[in-house]
Amino acid sequence: MSLEKILSISGKPGLYKVIARTRTGVVAESLLDKKRMSVNVHSNISMLSEIAIYTLKEEVPLRDVFKKIKEKEDGGKTSIDHKEDKIKLEEYFFEVLPDYDEDRVYASDIKKVIQWYNLLHENDLLNDLDGEQKKSENEDQVEVKQEDKKKEVKEKSKAEGKKDVKKKEVKKKDTVAKKEATKKPAPKKEPSEDKA
């Protein structure tokens, strides 16, 4: 399952898997206790695929951070618990992402990332990280191709539209000319000779 179907709900512990979409939100299942709940669209929901971690150069998608943790831990759970103290959490995260921005990434953020990684590992949801990257690259390429096709269609329609406009103008001129030719001249009044 991709990270696009995994979400975090503000004020609720753990992560949730999207089961179904409804008119008013989504039905989500907790990865902690497997309980399902309805989540309103007005709730503060974050899809894991949309979350990124600040570094000194750029924002790194959470998917890439999870990959780095997975490489560091050889595919296993983290060697550190998310309840460790701030210094240990920062040391661990520095090993995973050496250039993370210490001013904007707080210990609470690191705790969440570690807890989420372990939850995803327990539920065997980390296997798709590589496939997800390839899928998103392919989707980007498809989007570019679709945009190129849209541009071509617009250009064609503009060109055809110009032809149509010219045809309409010619047709309009012909119609006006025909109307003028078929108009009967108004009878001329002859000056009356009544001069008294």
Secondary structure, 3 states (H helix, E strand, C coil): CCHHHEEEECCCCCCEEEEEEECCEEEEEECCCCCEEEEECCCCEEEHHHCEEEECCCEEEHHHHHHHHHHHCCCCCCCCCCCCCHHHHHHHHHHHCCCECCCCCCHHHHHHHHHHHHHHHHCCCCCCHHHHHHHHHHHHHHHHHHHHHHHHHHHHHHHHHHHHHHHHHHHHHHHHHHHHHHCCCCCCCCCCCCCC
